[in-house]
């Protein structure tokens, strides 16, 4: 998870070209450019994600959500397909996991430009 969080942190630090545009440019539905935004109380981002949260989910159950204002990255790596392809359980796990990160504050990143 730390390697994925490190890559995600590059988006928050502005080291990915056009990251701000990707987070703020609305697409179809709840989607941004390559990202998703929270979509109601059943969102994989949790019940009460930060307003600026953006995330991405993977077929195998992986997910990452970022909050630029909180400088927080939440990563969940799973292999849900090993036990079947029913999406209900992984949806519930993602929802609970990411909300727990927001509630606990998660691992906060240093301010932009500060060495890690």
N, C-alpha and C positions, 0 to 999 in steps of 0.2 A: 504493500500500500504506500510506503514512503516514496518509492520511485514514481508512482503515479501522481502522488500529491506534489512532488517536486516539479513534475512537468506541468501540472495544473497551476502551480504557483507562478510559472512563467507567464501565464495568461493574465494573472492579477497584477504582475509587475510590469506589464506592458512590453514584455520581451517578445511577444508574438504580434507581428504586424496586424493592425486593424482589430485587435482584441476588443477594444471598447465598442467598435461598430458591431462586432459579432454579438456582444452582450445586449446591445440596445436596439438593433434593427429588427423590427417585427417581421415575422414571416407568416405562414399560414397557421391558424389556430394559436397554440401556445408556443410555437417554435420561434427561435431566433436563427441567425446564420450558423448552422451547425450545432446549436444548443437548444435546450428546451427551457421554458420558464414554468414556475409552479402552476398547476392547473386544478385549483380547488382543494378541498379537504382530503381527497384521495390521492393526491400527487405523491410521486416517489420522493419528492423533496421534503415530505413531512406535512403535518397539519398546519404548522405556523412557521413556514420558512421566512427568511428575510425577504423583503420586497424585491431586492435586486438579485436574488438567487438565480443562477443558471446551472443547468446540469445536462448530463448525457447518460443514457442507459445502454447496456449491451445485452445481446440475446442470452448470453450464459448467466445473466444475473448481476453482472458488474454494474456499478454506477459511480458517478462522481458529480458532486454539486459544489458550486463555488459561491461565495458571497463577497463581492468586491468591497462593500462598505465595512464588513466585519473582518475582511482579510482572512477568511476561513475557508478551508478546503475539507470536504468530507468524501472519503473514498470507501467503497464497499466492493470487495473482490470475492466472488462466489463461483460455484460451478453447479448451478441448479439443474442443468440438463442431465447430470449424472443420475438424478433421481426421478426423472420424468420431465415432461414439458408443460405441465400445468402452471400457468402464470400466476395463479391466485396467491400462492404462498410467498413467492419472491416479491410480488407487489407489496404484500403486507410487511415483509422484512425490510424492504427498502424504505417504506414509509416510516416505520418505527425507528430504524437505524439513523436516518438522516435527521429526524426530529430530535432524537437523543443528542446528536452532535450540536444542533442549534441550541438546545436547552442547556447543554453543558459548556458551551462556548467553543468546543473543539480545539484543535491545535492552531493557534493564531500565528500568522506569518509576520516576520519583521516588516517594518515600513519599507516601501520601495527604495531601492538604492542602498540598503543596509545589507552587508554581507551576512550570509548564513553560516 
